[in-house]
Amino acid sequence: MQAPTARDDWSVWTCDASVVVTAPTDIAAASSIVRNILREVDDACSRFRPDSELARRANAFASGAEASPMLASLVGAALEAARLTDGDVDPTLGSELAGLGYDRDLSTLYVGAELASAPIAMSISQRHSPWRQIALEGNMLTIPRGVQLDLGASAKAAAADLAATTIAAQLGGGVLVSIGGDIATAGSTPAEGWEILVQDTDADPRQQVSLAAGAAMATSSTQKRRWMSGGYLRHHILDPQSGLPATPTWRSVTVAASSCLQANALSTASIVRGFRAVQWLENINIGARFVDLQGRVVATGQWPTPVETLELTGGTR
């Protein structure tokens, strides 16, 4: 018989959030911990709030200033993701995203139905890794003037990691935290493990997998977080070399790793690297699941087998 668990679901940052605990009586306390952490993260680094610490203290950080522990931790996580991926996950793309129309909450932007195939004209052709110019020593943070950070992806993953470890430490038992498809676990697991359905959209192939205690998973997608701007449908994962949306070689990439931050960094970088990402993750023995534009699945590393490949039901988008 399956051991009892309890779950709470809600929406945050235009995505779904969930917390599941192995001790049902802890669900209210666990949910409160997750919500408080997400509130602190939003207060620290939201790109859409002029009163976030990152926005209102931009001038101070240009000269170097002490950041709050939360903001320093989030910037540190973003720089870790950049180093792990040789800059393919770049936290300094805020201005580029705003220039492409992603300058406010995604729920307020128009989302079209089909990806435009015409080239996108931009005034820039190549960027030069400004993330390396960000200095973080302890909580002392320096962000060069004119550089706008976008910590969205790494902050979401770091928040999932922090929430899971905090709940396990404070409440005991086992916990799974999911924020927009970024999943972190801590503590014990149900007897059958954490059962996860891997499927990006209803049109995509699905696979049921089991996560062990402490494992994490993240999915990066070119089919979600999309909006219309200038007659084109954009997606939110930019190629740092051009400042443009990465070529949608993959519908989605899902990565399993020891932390959600690592999983998210590798899945995001895989979207940027396109076909090259398969051999990259294979070489470092990372378990990953790639879904191409035709719905075909490629697996690497220790991704669980058999991999189930199904026909798309909604066509390519």
N, C-alpha and C positions, 0 to 999 in steps of 0.2 A: 504494500500500500504506500502511495506517495506521501511523504512527510508534509505537514501543513506549512504553507507560507502565507505571507500577507503582502499586498501590493497597493501602491498609490500611484496614480497617473495624473498628469496635468500638462498644460502647455506653457512654454517659456521660450523667448527669443525666436518666435515663429517656428518652433519645433516641439516635439513631444518629449516629455521627461517622465521617468518612472523610477521608483525605488521598490525593491523586493527584499524582504527579510525572512530568515528562517524561523524567527521567533515572532509569531503574529502579534503578541502584545506590545512589541517594540515599534510597530509601524508608524504610529503617530509621532514618536520621538525621532525616528529615522527620517521621516518626511520633513520634519521641522529643521533638522540638521542640513539636509540637501537644499531646501528652500533658502535658508539663511546664507549658505555658502554661495549660492547662485546670486543672491541679492548683493553680497559683498563683491563678487566678481563684476557684476554690472556697475556697481558704484565706482569700482576702481578703473575699469578700462573700456566702458561702452564707447563706441565710435559715434553713436547717434545721440548721445546726451551731452549737452554743453556743460552740465554740472558734474560729469564724471571726473575723477581725479586726473586721468590722463589728459582730458580736454582743458580743464580749467587751470592746470598747472603747466601747460605747454611751455610758456616763457621761462618758468623756473627750471624746468628740465633741460632747456636748451643751454643753460649755463651750468647745469649740474645741481641737483637738489636731492634731498632724502625723500624717497618714496615710502608709502605705507608698506608694511610687510606683505599685504596681499598683492599690491601692484608690482612690487619687486619680485615676488614669487612668480607672477604671471609673465613678466618680461623675461625672467630667467628661463621659464619653460619655453617661451617662444624662441629664445636664442639657442636653447638646447635642440629644439626641433630643426632650426636652421643649420646648426652644425652637423646634426645627424644626417641631413639630406644634402649636404654641400650647397645649401642656399636655395634648393628647389622649393622649400617651404619658407617663404620670406615674410617676416612680420612688418616690413616697411612699405606695403602695397596699399595703404589706406587712401592715398591721393589718387592712385590709379583706379581703384574701385569706385571712388566718388566720381571721378571723371567719366566712368562708364555708366553712371546713373545710380550706382548702389551707394547713395548718400543718406539713406534713411532706412527705417525698419522695412524689411522685405514685404511685410503684409500690406504696405501702402503703395508698392510698386506694381505696375501692370505686367502680368506674366502672359506671354503669348503661347501659341500651340505648337509651332514648328521652329526648328533651328535654322536660321538663315545661312545660306551657303556662300554668299558673296563675301569677299575679303573685308576686313574692318580697317579703315584708314585711321592712323594715329600719328601724332607728331613726333613720337619717339620710336627708335628702332632697337635700342639696347640700353639696359640699365647696368649699373656697376656696384652691385651688392652693398647698398648703404647699410644693411643690417650689421655689417662688421664695424661700423662707426658708432654703434650704440655701446655705451660703457655702463657696466653694472658692477659695482664693488660693494658687497654687502647690500644695503638698501640705497646707496648713493647711485642715482640714475642720471645719465646724460643722453639726451636724444638730440641729434643735430637739428638746428632750426630748419624748418621746411620739410622735415621727415614726419609723415603721419603714420602712426602705427595702426595696424589692424590685427588684433590678437584673437579674432573670433574663433578660428579653428583650434588653435593650441589652448586657448583659455577654456573652451568647452571641455576638451579632453582632460586638462589639468584639474578642472572642477570636478569631473567625474572621479578621477583618482583620489582627490582630497576628500570628497564626500564619502566614498566607500571606506577608505582607511579610517576616517574619523568615526564613522558609525561603528565599525568593527571594534575600534579601541574603546569607545565610550559605552557601547551597549552589549558587546559580545555577539556571539552567534555568527551568522553569515549574512552577507548583503550583496546585492547587485544594484548598481546605479546606471541608468541609461539616460543620456542627454542627446537627443537628436541622432541616435544611432551610434554614439560613442559610449561604450560599455566598459565599466570597471567593476571588479568583484574583490571582496576581501573577506577574511574570516573563513568559516566552514562553508560547505555547500550542501544542498539537498543530496540525498543518497544517490540520485541518478545524475548529479552534476547540474550545472545551470544550463537548461535547455534553451537554445537560441534559434529562432527562425531567421536565416540569412536570406533576405529578399529586399532589394532597394525600393522598387515600385511594384504595383500589382501586375505590370506587364513583364516583369523579370523572372528568370528561373529562380527557384527556391531550393534551399537545403537546410535541413535540421542538423545542428551541431551541438556539442556539449562542451561547456567551458569548465575547466578545473578550477579549484580554489586559487584565488589570486591572479587568475588570467584576465586578459583584457582583449577587447576587439573594437575596431572602428571601421566604418564604411565611408568612403568618399565617393561622391556622385556628380556626374555632369547632367543629371536629369532632374535635380532638385536645386532649390535656391537659384532660380532663373528669373530673368526679368527682361522686358523690352526696353531698348534705348536706341535712339537714332535709327529706327527701322530694323534693328537686329535683336535677336534673342541672345542674351548673354548668360553665362553661368559664373559662379563666384570663385572658381579655382583659376588663378592667373598664373601664367608662365612668367617668372620674374625677369627673364631675359628680354621680353617684349612689353610686359605690362598689360598683355591681352589675355582673354580667356584661353586656357590651354586647349589644344586640338582635342575634341572629344573622341579619342581613340577607344576609350572604355566607357561603357555606361556607368559602371561602378567598379570599385576595387575595395575588397574587405580584407583586413589584415588582423591576425591574432598575434599578440605580443605580451610581454610581461607587465606593461603599463599601457594605459589608454593614451597617454601622451606619445609614446613610441609608436603605437599602432596607428594613431591619427597622422603622425608625421610621415610614416612610410606609405600609408594609403594615399594621402594627398600628393606626395612626391611622385607616386606611381601614375597618377592622373597626368601630372606635368611631363613625366618622362615617356609616356606613351608605350609603344611596343618594347622599348629598351628596359622597361621596369620589370618585365618577367624574368629576364636573366639576372638582373640586379638582385631581386629578392631571392631567386634560386641560389645565387652565389653565397648569400649570407644566411641561407637556410631559414628564411622567414615563411611561415605558413600564410598564404594569401589566396584569394579567389578573385579572379578577373572575369568580368562579363563584358564581351565586346558588343558592338552595335547591332549584331545579328542575334544576340542572346546566347552565344556560345560561351562556354566556361573553360577557363584555364586555371589550373591550381599549381602552387609552388610549395616548396618546403614541406612542412609537416601538416599541411591542410588535410583534414580528415577525408577519407575516401569511403565509399565511392562518391565521386562528384556527380550530382544529378544535373543534367542539362535538359531543359524543356524549351519548347518553342515559345517565342513571344506571343502573347495573346493580344497585345495592343499595338503591334507594329513598332518600328523604330521611331524615336522622337528626337 
